[in-house]
């Protein structure tokens, strides 16, 4: 479900300060409210992060 969310912000350590600022500006300019949007639980977030790490290990 999280893949369709427009409110998700992803930052990477490689983002410059300019890129980070741009992402925040774009996020704050969105007119929609987050109140009705799905927010993943901590377990779903951990599962997603583990899957991302597994993919990195497989292709490394």
Buried (B, 14 or more C-beta within 10 A) or exposed (E): EEEEEEEEEEEEEEEEEEEEEEBEEEEEEEEEEEEEBEEBEEEEEEEEEEEEEEEEEEEE
